[in-house]
Amino acid sequence: MRSRIIAKEAMAPMFMENTGEASSNAVIVAVGQAREILLKALSSVSFGSLGDEESLSILLALESVGRVVDGARVLSTTDVLRRSEYLDASVAKTATAKTADQTEIEAAGAVSLARRLGCRSGLVLVSTLARLSRSEVRQRASLGKNAGERMLLGRPLAPTYPVVGEALQGGELGVEQARVIVSVLDGLRASVLVDDLDRVERSLVASGSGAITPETEGLPGAGIAFAPELLRQQGIAWQARLAPDGCAPGEATAEQRSWFAFGGLNNGGYSLNGWLTTLDRAIISTVFDAYLSSAAVNPVPGAIPRATVAFHETEPCELSDADSTHNDETDGITDSDGNDSKASTSTDSSASDVLTICANDDRSAQASNDVPVEHCESGEQTGGQHGQADDENGPIGHAQGYDQGYDERTGANAGQALSPCPQEPADTRSISEKQAGILRAVFEAAARQPGTPTMGGAAPTVLVHITINDLLAGRGAGWIDGIDGPLTVKQVDELLCAGGYQPVLFGHQGQVLHLGDSNRFFTASQRRALAARDGGCVIPGCTVPPQLTQAHHVVPWR
């Protein structure tokens, strides 16, 4: 029975479309003739061979015809949907004559157009018959209910917005323009007087059609047809004048608050959902604009992945005798939950990023005392540091331009080092991608401020787990506490470079056998020395000051 119903729903609209019966309705005949004339006129047109003026003229002519057709399509769709929802007078007598043994559903189905044609609803009927998506049908219905005539007990009523309906039916407004105007009017309807709403409707319709009316005469742009974007801006201006707080006269102000939330994990990342007040948007935009307006001089954070942090070959770190006795008992790294495939990293507020890496054998990724460093911009402030480095007074590498120069202390060309600067001369990212990089840098800087609240007595910290074997082999993944998505080894390397690590040794049962000291690759003393020597980012043309830069090794270890 179910398969028969589905087949009936699919076949009814197709049957109607291909009946081939000649209609006696003059409108249907005229529309069919207009279609044939238009097809014949356009069949011989080669748009690519037209001149510029001809191309523009055809565009305007087709849009003019299209607006007329689109307006009629909206009203026709709304009419069919209405007939599919309410009692059809032509079959009312048939419905009342139904025998008692017929079900109530069958009786109800006989009184609507969609049911008579075997469709569940008008939405299914129109989408199948007109070859439209259901979302498009809904959009047409929403506009048609406000711009088209209404019916009450079989009697026609004036449209909710008659001026919009008249302009839409006459081809003076496009469907997109009409939707914008209706959206503005709906937002004002509960907050303004009827006369004011009528004035706004007439003004917006005149602006959309390019007509000069008493509402637009003498105003800038009068006589020019506004695109939907300009109509939306004009609607915002009307709202600001007539209902700045969004409330009707005498009502309490409806306070709206900004909100922000993370979506679920999808495709390796998280979506962002939210809504901002105008003031909050302005405050955030000023930070974005400050970076974007000077991007040619001060690179926008996050343009390219930071260079892989590298170390020279070093001797394995030594464990105490007690720790060594347990070394043979461990064949992997576990975190506090006993997961032997993970290690830990963290970022805190007073240092840049503090990275803790759990080790599972007698090796750890500690930096050598003679590792040179290079000062480079990352869009992250590097204030004081937690933990300790291998040697606060260790040698500091000669940092010339990254593509020239020779370092006498390391015997390496500066150009051989990977550029750690997060922006190359040509930043090809979109504005939205740049804003994402800026947002991260702003949060990183905020986390390092003294006034930022602590968590468990410590600065806001991102803890990442990874095994030392995965880190050294450049494979596997790192895991952040409280976050479902994994980090690549490359991303862990970047955090390791910026912050540091802490080796942790676990046993087979998840017990902590050894907890090493927090190690930072570049201490406060080294960073101050870099600031005094380089004065900021060493990348040619980059003028980012020392407090917004990040230290990096000159010679990578991988």
Stockholm file with secondary structure:
# STOCKHOLM 1.0

chainA/1-558         MRSRIIAKEAMAPMFMENTGEASSNAVIVAVGQAREILLKALSSVSFGSLGDEESLSILLALESVGRVVDGARVLSTTDVLRRSEYLDASVAKTATAKTADQTEIEAAGAVSLARRLGCRSGLVLVSTLARLSRSEVRQRASLGKNAGERMLLGRPLAPTYPVVGEALQGGELGVEQARVIVSVLDGLRASVLVDDLDRVERSLVASGSGAITPETEGLPGAGIAFAPELLRQQGIAWQARLAPDGCAPGEATAEQRSWFAFGGLNNGGYSLNGWLTTLDRAIISTVFDAYLSSAAVNPVPGAIPRATVAFHETEPCELSDADSTHNDETDGITDSDGNDSKASTSTDSSASDVLTICANDDRSAQASNDVPVEHCESGEQTGGQHGQADDENGPIGHAQGYDQGYDERTGANAGQALSPCPQEPADTRSISEKQAGILRAVFEAAARQPGTPTMGGAAPTVLVHITINDLLAGRGAGWIDGIDGPLTVKQVDELLCAGGYQPVLFGHQGQVLHLGDSNRFFTASQRRALAARDGGCVIPGCTVPPQLTQAHHVVPWR
#=GR chainA/1-558 SS CHHHHHHHHHHHHHHHHTCCCCCCCHHHHHHHHHHHHHHHHHHTCCGGGSCHHHHHHHHHHHHHHHHHHHHHHHHHHHHHHHHHHSCCGGGHHHHHTCCTTSCHHHHHHTTSHHHHTTCSSHHHHHHHHTTCCHHHHHHHHHHHHHHSCEEETTEEECCSSHHHHHHHHTTSSCHHHHHHHHHHHHHHHTTSCHHHHHHHHHHHHHHHHTCCCTTTTTSTTTTSCCCHHHHHHHHHHHHHHHCTTSCCTTSCCCCCCCEEEEEEEETTEEEEEEECCHHHHHHHHHHHHHHHHTTTTSCCTTSSCCCCCCCCCCCCCCCCHHHHHTGGGCSSBCCTTCCTBCCCCCCCSSSSCCCCCCCSSSCCCCCCTTCCEEEEECSCCCCCCSSBCSCTTCCCCCCCCTTSCEETTTTEEGGGSCCCCSCCSSCCCCHHHHHHHHHHHHHHHHHTSTTSCCBTTBCCCCCEECCHHHHHHTCSEEEETTCCSEEEHHHHHHHHHHSEECCEEECTTSCEEEECCCEESSCHHHHHHHHHHHCSCCSTTCCCCGGGEEEEESSCCC
#=GC SS_cons         CHHHHHHHHHHHHHHHHTCCCCCCCHHHHHHHHHHHHHHHHHHTCCGGGSCHHHHHHHHHHHHHHHHHHHHHHHHHHHHHHHHHHSCCGGGHHHHHTCCTTSCHHHHHHTTSHHHHTTCSSHHHHHHHHTTCCHHHHHHHHHHHHHHSCEEETTEEECCSSHHHHHHHHTTSSCHHHHHHHHHHHHHHHTTSCHHHHHHHHHHHHHHHHTCCCTTTTTSTTTTSCCCHHHHHHHHHHHHHHHCTTSCCTTSCCCCCCCEEEEEEEETTEEEEEEECCHHHHHHHHHHHHHHHHTTTTSCCTTSSCCCCCCCCCCCCCCCCHHHHHTGGGCSSBCCTTCCTBCCCCCCCSSSSCCCCCCCSSSCCCCCCTTCCEEEEECSCCCCCCSSBCSCTTCCCCCCCCTTSCEETTTTEEGGGSCCCCSCCSSCCCCHHHHHHHHHHHHHHHHHTSTTSCCBTTBCCCCCEECCHHHHHHTCSEEEETTCCSEEEHHHHHHHHHHSEECCEEECTTSCEEEECCCEESSCHHHHHHHHHHHCSCCSTTCCCCGGGEEEEESSCCC
//
